[in-house]
Amino acid sequence: MNFQGSLRGRLGYAFDRTLLYTTAGAAIGQFEYKYTNWPGVSETFNKTLAGFTGGAGVEHAVTDYLTLRAEYRFTAYPRFWNNSVIAFPGASGTQHARNHAIRIGASYKF
């Protein structure tokens, strides 16, 4: 994966200084696949795809200025095919990219 980004919303419930939330939205990513055979003949495919991402997390205000967060996100992209012309002429490779991620972070409010 060369790059990945998302535009998401959050919906949650706050109690005291802690926010429990779910998140969902659109994702975009660029994928690169390389097929190589013996004796080293290869070809590369690049695809940029839009998909869906969703997850859940927790964010806690440690102070009035510092928050810490942890979240789980699942991202799925549509299935696509690469038709080989050079490395494996006539062959087709099916790809179905999915990503599971656990992210941690901090925010400081100025």
N, CA, C and O of each residue as an XYZ file, in Angstrom:
440
protein
N       0.850     -1.163      0.000
C       0.000      0.000      0.000
C       0.900      1.231      0.000
O       1.695      1.427      0.919
N       0.771      2.050     -1.026
C       1.595      3.248     -1.129
C       1.080      4.384     -0.244
O       1.869      5.094      0.378
N      -0.229      4.551     -0.191
C      -0.808      5.535      0.724
C      -2.228      5.140      1.063
O      -2.866      4.381      0.334
N      -2.719      5.664      2.181
C      -4.083      5.422      2.627
C      -4.548      6.645      3.393
O      -3.786      7.216      4.174
N      -5.782      7.049      3.181
C      -6.362      8.167      3.908
C      -7.847      7.933      4.109
O      -8.439      7.072      3.459
N      -8.445      8.693      5.006
C      -9.876      8.527      5.242
C     -10.499      9.841      5.676
O      -9.824     10.741      6.176
N     -11.800      9.925      5.471
C     -12.616     11.027      5.939
C     -13.727     10.378      6.751
O     -14.579      9.681      6.199
N     -13.719     10.608      8.071
C     -14.613      9.876      8.964
C     -15.339     10.819      9.912
O     -14.893     11.934     10.178
N     -16.441     10.350     10.399
C     -17.161     11.019     11.469
C     -17.066     10.185     12.729
O     -16.793      8.986     12.669
N     -17.294     10.822     13.878
C     -17.291     10.101     15.156
C     -18.605     10.365     15.876
O     -19.129     11.478     15.846
N     -19.124      9.343     16.516
C     -20.323      9.458     17.335
C     -20.040      8.701     18.617
O     -19.634      7.539     18.585
N     -20.255      9.363     19.749
C     -19.906      8.692     20.991
C     -20.640      9.209     22.202
O     -21.537     10.046     22.108
N     -20.235      8.688     23.338
C     -20.802      9.049     24.626
C     -19.658      9.447     25.553
O     -18.701      8.695     25.737
N     -19.773     10.642     26.132
C     -18.733     11.134     27.041
C     -19.221     11.040     28.479
O     -20.359     11.388     28.791
N     -18.348     10.569     29.333
C     -18.613     10.605     30.765
C     -17.327     11.030     31.449
O     -16.244     10.505     31.188
N     -17.493     12.010     32.342
C     -16.360     12.652     33.006
C     -15.375     13.136     31.935
O     -15.734     14.004     31.139
N     -14.159     12.610     31.887
C     -13.150     13.080     30.938
C     -12.852     12.032     29.856
O     -11.814     12.096     29.198
N     -13.757     11.078     29.678
C     -13.536      9.983     28.743
C     -14.644      9.938     27.695
O     -15.819     10.120     28.013
N     -14.261      9.694     26.446
C     -15.196      9.568     25.339
C     -15.055      8.179     24.731
O     -13.969      7.789     24.302
N     -16.156      7.435     24.695
C     -16.222      6.168     23.968
C     -16.936      6.468     22.660
O     -17.988      7.108     22.666
N     -16.384      6.019     21.542
C     -16.968      6.415     20.260
C     -16.869      5.314     19.204
O     -16.065      4.387     19.301
N     -17.720      5.460     18.197
C     -17.611      4.677     16.971
C     -17.251      5.654     15.863
O     -17.526      6.850     15.966
N     -16.648      5.152     14.822
C     -16.238      5.999     13.706
C     -16.502      5.267     12.397
O     -16.353      4.047     12.316
N     -16.892      6.014     11.382
C     -17.147      5.413     10.071
C     -16.978      6.481      8.997
O     -17.139      7.675      9.251
N     -16.654      6.025      7.801
C     -16.516      6.965      6.696
C     -15.902      6.336      5.466
O     -15.866      5.115      5.317
N     -15.421      7.196      4.591
C     -14.835      6.774      3.322
C     -13.319      6.673      3.445
O     -12.690      7.423      4.191
N     -12.748      5.734      2.701
C     -11.297      5.547      2.686
C     -10.816      5.538      1.242
O     -11.558      5.175      0.330
N      -9.579      5.936      1.049
C      -8.945      5.866     -0.263
C      -7.538      5.303     -0.065
O      -6.864      5.622      0.915
N      -7.111      4.477     -0.990
C      -5.785      3.887     -0.875
C      -5.221      3.544     -2.236
O      -5.959      3.261     -3.179
N      -3.910      3.574     -2.324
C      -3.243      3.164     -3.557
C      -2.459      1.896     -3.276
O      -1.670      1.829     -2.333
N      -2.687      0.894     -4.108
C      -2.079     -0.418     -3.928
C      -1.123     -0.696     -5.071
O      -1.372     -0.310     -6.213
N      -0.028     -1.371     -4.753
C       0.950     -1.753     -5.764
C       1.212     -3.242     -5.644
O       1.558     -3.734     -4.570
N       1.047     -3.962     -6.749
C       1.285     -5.397     -6.792
C       2.339     -5.671     -7.855
O       2.312     -5.083     -8.937
N       3.267     -6.568     -7.540
C       4.330     -6.908     -8.483
C       4.316     -8.423     -8.679
O       4.392     -9.186     -7.717
N       4.220     -8.838     -9.926
C       4.270    -10.249    -10.288
C       5.639    -10.522    -10.898
O       6.061     -9.828    -11.822
N       6.331    -11.533    -10.380
C       7.663    -11.889    -10.875
C       7.719    -13.389    -11.109
O       7.270    -14.168    -10.269
N       8.270    -13.798    -12.250
C       8.466    -15.220    -12.499
C       9.946    -15.505    -12.674
O      10.778    -14.599    -12.642
N      10.255    -16.768    -12.858
C      11.634    -17.137    -13.135
C      11.855    -16.953    -14.607
O      11.013    -17.442    -15.360
N      12.861    -16.323    -15.104
C      14.124    -15.900    -14.493
C      14.143    -14.427    -14.109
O      15.134    -13.746    -14.373
N      13.093    -13.917    -13.501
C      13.104    -12.539    -13.033
C      12.307    -11.567    -13.884
O      12.446    -10.354    -13.726
N      11.478    -12.075    -14.781
C      10.606    -11.200    -15.575
C       9.486    -10.736    -14.651
O       8.848    -11.553    -13.987
N       9.241     -9.409    -14.608
C       8.228     -8.907    -13.680
C       7.410     -7.791    -14.310
O       7.795     -7.189    -15.313
N       6.273     -7.539    -13.687
C       5.432     -6.405    -14.058
C       4.735     -5.911    -12.793
O       4.482     -6.682    -11.867
N       4.429     -4.615    -12.768
C       3.853     -3.971    -11.596
C       2.503     -3.360    -11.961
O       2.331     -2.787    -13.037
N       1.557     -3.497    -11.045
C       0.223     -2.924    -11.209
C      -0.029     -1.936    -10.075
O       0.275     -2.224     -8.917
N      -0.579     -0.784    -10.402
C      -0.976      0.207     -9.396
C      -2.462      0.478     -9.526
O      -2.963      0.684    -10.631
N      -3.171      0.480     -8.406
C      -4.609      0.780     -8.384
C      -4.879      1.738     -7.240
O      -4.377      1.547     -6.132
N      -5.671      2.768     -7.504
C      -6.163      3.656     -6.451
C      -7.644      3.381     -6.308
O      -8.400      3.487     -7.274
N      -8.062      3.023     -5.088
C      -9.435      2.599     -4.848
C     -10.062      3.377     -3.699
O      -9.378      3.813     -2.774
N     -11.373      3.540     -3.780
C     -12.148      4.123     -2.680
C     -12.886      2.983     -1.988
O     -13.367      2.057     -2.641
N     -12.970      3.058     -0.665
C     -13.625      2.012      0.100
C     -14.297      2.561      1.343
O     -14.589      3.754      1.428
N     -14.540      1.689      2.303
C     -15.226      2.008      3.545
C     -14.306      1.725      4.722
O     -13.520      0.778      4.691
N     -14.407      2.550      5.761
C     -13.684      2.285      6.991
C     -14.605      2.525      8.181
O     -15.458      3.412      8.145
N     -14.429      1.733      9.231
C     -15.228      1.884     10.439
C     -14.510      1.284     11.625
O     -13.617      0.451     11.464
N     -14.895      1.702     12.811
C     -14.246      1.167     14.005
C     -14.808      1.778     15.273
O     -15.901      2.345     15.288
N     -14.026      1.646     16.338
C     -14.427      2.152     17.643
C     -13.177      2.542     18.418
O     -12.081      2.055     18.144
N     -13.362      3.429     19.392
C     -12.208      3.859     20.171
C     -12.591      4.512     21.474
O     -13.765      4.644     21.818
N     -11.557      4.918     22.191
C     -11.707      5.619     23.455
C     -10.705      6.771     23.466
O      -9.559      6.610     23.048
N     -11.148      7.938     23.950
C     -10.276      9.101     24.084
C     -10.458      9.652     25.491
O     -11.581      9.800     25.974
N      -9.340      9.951     26.139
C      -9.375     10.424     27.525
C      -8.600     11.734     27.649
O      -7.473     11.852     27.169
N      -9.223     12.710     28.299
C      -8.564     13.990     28.564
C      -7.730     13.845     29.832
O      -8.266     13.825     30.939
N      -6.425     13.747     29.661
C      -5.510     13.611     30.797
C      -5.465     14.929     31.572
O      -5.497     14.938     32.802
N      -5.390     16.037     30.836
C      -5.452     17.389     31.414
C      -6.435     18.188     30.557
O      -7.047     17.637     29.642
N      -6.587     19.467     30.846
C      -7.448     20.302     30.013
C      -6.857     20.508     28.613
O      -7.567     20.950     27.709
N      -5.595     20.201     28.424
C      -4.921     20.428     27.147
C      -4.468     19.159     26.433
O      -4.251     19.188     25.222
N      -4.320     18.052     27.147
C      -3.756     16.827     26.581
C      -4.783     15.695     26.591
O      -5.367     15.381     27.629
N      -4.998     15.076     25.403
C      -5.856     13.892     25.325
C      -5.050     12.733     24.745
O      -4.159     12.935     23.919
N      -5.371     11.533     25.182
C      -4.783     10.298     24.661
C      -5.911      9.449     24.107
O      -7.015      9.449     24.653
N      -5.642      8.718     23.014
C      -6.689      7.905     22.410
C      -6.124      6.593     21.874
O      -4.935      6.468     21.580
N      -7.026      5.626     21.763
C      -6.733      4.339     21.134
C      -7.976      3.935     20.363
O      -9.099      4.108     20.836
N      -7.762      3.390     19.162
C      -8.907      2.960     18.369
C      -8.561      1.773     17.492
O      -7.406      1.550     17.130
N      -9.600      1.019     17.162
C      -9.505     -0.079     16.207
C     -10.253      0.352     14.957
O     -11.345      0.914     15.046
N      -9.661      0.087     13.770
C     -10.326      0.403     12.503
C     -10.207     -0.749     11.525
O      -9.154     -1.372     11.394
N     -11.309     -1.019     10.843
C     -11.344     -1.978      9.747
C     -11.595     -1.195      8.465
O     -12.473     -0.333      8.425
N     -10.830     -1.489      7.421
C     -11.000     -0.820      6.137
C     -11.104     -1.878      5.054
O     -10.321     -2.828      5.025
N     -12.078     -1.712      4.159
C     -12.276     -2.661      3.055
C     -12.367     -1.887      1.746
O     -12.972     -0.817      1.669
N     -11.750     -2.458      0.726
C     -11.768     -1.899     -0.615
C     -12.407     -2.915     -1.560
O     -12.399     -4.111     -1.267
N     -12.960     -2.462     -2.688
C     -13.592     -3.410     -3.615
C     -12.577     -4.353     -4.261
O     -11.399     -4.027     -4.406
N     -13.065     -5.513     -4.636
C     -12.246     -6.518     -5.316
C     -11.852     -6.002     -6.706
O     -12.641     -5.338     -7.378
N     -10.620     -6.318     -7.123
C     -10.196     -5.942     -8.468
C      -9.258     -7.000     -9.026
O      -8.738     -7.838     -8.290
N      -9.049     -6.949    -10.336
C      -8.263     -7.951    -11.036
C      -7.092     -7.305    -11.746
O      -7.197     -6.191    -12.260
N      -5.968     -8.020    -11.770
C      -4.792     -7.625    -12.545
C      -4.595     -8.673    -13.628
O      -4.411     -9.851    -13.320
N      -4.631     -8.269    -14.878
C      -4.417     -9.191    -15.990
C      -2.959     -9.102    -16.437
O      -2.526     -8.094    -16.996
N      -2.219    -10.167    -16.182
C      -0.792    -10.197    -16.508
C      -0.579    -10.334    -18.014
O      -1.235    -11.132    -18.683
N       0.355     -9.535    -18.526
C       0.705     -9.571    -19.947
C       2.154    -10.016    -20.125
O       2.487    -10.669    -21.114
N       3.025     -9.658    -19.158
C       4.464     -9.910    -19.304
C       4.937    -11.089    -18.450
O       5.504    -12.041    -18.986
N       4.720    -11.044    -17.153
C       5.264    -12.065    -16.248
C       4.556    -13.414    -16.406
O       5.209    -14.456    -16.453
N       3.231    -13.394    -16.488
C       2.429    -14.608    -16.634
C       1.347    -14.352    -17.685
O       0.179    -14.204    -17.326
N       1.699    -14.297    -18.962
C       0.739    -13.929    -20.011
C      -0.544    -14.749    -19.940
O      -0.521    -15.978    -19.879
N      -1.671    -14.023    -19.951
C      -2.981    -14.667    -19.914
C      -3.517    -14.941    -18.528
O      -4.699    -15.253    -18.384
N      -2.692    -14.835    -17.504
C      -3.145    -15.088    -16.131
C      -3.763    -13.827    -15.540
O      -3.416    -12.709    -15.919
N      -4.682    -14.028    -14.609
C      -5.347    -12.915    -13.938
C      -5.253    -13.120    -12.434
O      -5.519    -14.212    -11.933
N      -4.875    -12.073    -11.718
C      -4.783    -12.141    -10.261
C      -5.891    -11.324     -9.620
O      -6.062    -10.149     -9.944
N      -6.637    -11.929     -8.723
C      -7.722    -11.244     -8.024
C      -7.206    -10.719     -6.689
O      -6.545    -11.441     -5.943
N      -7.513     -9.463     -6.395
C      -7.093     -8.835     -5.139
C      -8.338     -8.327     -4.401
O      -9.264     -7.805     -5.022
N      -8.350     -8.481     -3.097
C      -9.432     -7.944     -2.269
C      -8.786     -7.392     -0.996
O      -8.661     -8.094      0.008
N      -8.389     -6.147     -1.058
C      -7.624     -5.539      0.037
C      -8.523     -5.216      1.227
O      -9.583     -4.607      1.082
N      -8.076     -5.636      2.394
C      -8.725     -5.334      3.669
C      -7.632     -5.039      4.678
O      -6.525     -5.569      4.585
N      -7.951     -4.192      5.640
C      -6.933     -3.765      6.594
C      -7.542     -3.674      7.985
O      -8.593     -3.059      8.163
N      -6.895     -4.276      8.964
C      -7.253     -4.137     10.370
C      -6.126     -3.340     11.023
O      -4.952     -3.650     10.822
N      -6.475     -2.318     11.802
C      -5.427     -1.494     12.413
C      -5.833     -1.089     13.827
O      -6.999     -0.805     14.103
N      -4.855     -1.069     14.701
C      -5.014     -0.500     16.045
C      -4.113      0.723     16.072
O      -2.915      0.640     15.800
N      -4.705      1.846     16.400
C      -3.963      3.119     16.389
C      -4.030      3.760     17.757
O      -5.047      3.696     18.448
N      -2.925      4.380     18.134
C      -2.870      5.149     19.364
C      -2.437      6.563     18.997
O      -1.753      6.766     17.994
N      -2.829      7.532     19.801
C      -2.467      8.899     19.483
C      -2.617      9.824     20.666
O      -3.143      9.452     21.715
N      -2.147     11.022     20.473
C      -2.234     12.079     21.486
C      -2.568     13.384     20.790
O      -2.168     13.610     19.648
N      -3.292     14.228     21.471
C      -3.625     15.562     20.955
C      -3.306     16.592     22.029
O      -3.554     16.371     23.214
N      -2.759     17.708     21.603
C      -2.496     18.801     22.530
C      -3.252     20.024     22.044
O      -3.108     20.420     20.887
N      -4.049     20.624     22.901
C      -4.836     21.804     22.557
C      -4.086     23.049     22.981
O      -3.738     23.204     24.152
N      -3.837     23.934     22.035
C      -3.128     25.180     22.332
C      -4.075     26.241     22.818
O      -3.651     27.358     23.117
